């Protein structure tokens, strides 16, 4: 994860190292789609990029079923009530008791 995979083994004519050597020359009246920054269109480049994206896919989040979330939020609510109890019950009792030391 986080780096490009090695070029896959050739699967028929689908994937392989990108080369402009086997391409036919671009005709003069050809209208280029896109900016042309990376040279003339090459379907092999697109196939290789899509292959790398597929290989870099990260696993989706797990543990999001209803039972796990209910357990998580049950703990969250328990912690919040504990803190409310400390702040609004125990702290005033402590401050009141400090007067009579």
Buried (B, 14 or more C-beta within 10 A) or exposed (E): EEEEEEEBEEEEEEBBEBEEEEEEEEEEEEEEEEEEEEEEBBEBEEBBEEBBEEEEEEEEEEEEEEEEEEEEEEEEEEEEEEEEEEEEEEEEEEEEEEEEE
